[in-house]
Amino acid sequence: MEKKLELYGASWCLKSAKLRNYLQSQWIEFDDHDVEDDAAAAERVKARYEGVLKFPTVIVGDEHLKNPTIQELDAFLEKHGIE
């Protein structure tokens, strides 16, 4: 089963936009979730941070990164075989 990359952020968040734009520029497929418009997405993020909504959060399987740099994101993608 192929692992799916998920980005959780908000439309107004510049850090979320930076990650979204980077992933798109690299032609990396991902599911984009706006935690302000999607209550279920917000709950999935809160479940990882003891009920606190933190974004941008990048998730693959059971692992996640909060507000990663591009270098941290690249290492995370490589670890999960996402190119």
N, C-alpha and C positions, 0 to 999 in steps of 0.2 A: 504494500500500500504506500502510495506516494505521500510524503508529508506536505501539508499545506501551510504556507506562511500567512499569518494574519496580522494586520496593522490596526490597532485601536487608537483613535485620536479624535480630534474635533476639527471642524471646518475652519475655525478661526485661529487654530494653534499653528504658529509658524514652524515649530519643531516637527509637528505631525506632517505639515506640508513638505518640509525638507526631506523627510524620510520617504514620503509618498512619491515625490518627484524623482528622488534618487532611484528607487525601485523601478519606476516606470522607465527611466533613462537607461537602466540596465536590462530592460525587457524581462524582468522577474515577475512572474505571476503571483498575485497575493489577493486576499480578501480584505477589503477596506471597510472598517466599521467606524461610524461616527457615534461616539458614546453619548452624545447629547440628543441624537435623534433615535437611537436604538436602545431601549431600556434593557433588553436581554444582553446586548454587548456590554453595556455598563456594568451589569451584574457579573458577567464573566471576568471582567477586569477586577472588580472589587473583591471577588473570591480569591484572587491571588495576592491581595494586599490588605488582608484583615478588615475588609469592608470599606477601604478607602479607594476612591477613584483616582488613579494615577495614569497619566498618558503623556506622550505616546508610549504605548506598550506594544512590543512585537512578540508574537507567540508562534511557536512551532511545537506541536504535540503538547507535552507536559512542561516544556521549558519556555521561559520568557525573559525579555530584557525590558527594562524601563529606561526610556529616554536615551537610547544608545547613540554614540557617535557613529559616523559612517564606518570607521575602522572596526568598531565593536560589532556593528551590524554585519559587515563583511565576514568577520571571523565566525559569527553565529550562523550565517548562511552556509559558509564552508563546512562547518561542523555538521550541519544537517544535510549536506549534499545538495543545496539549492543554489543553482547558478542561472 
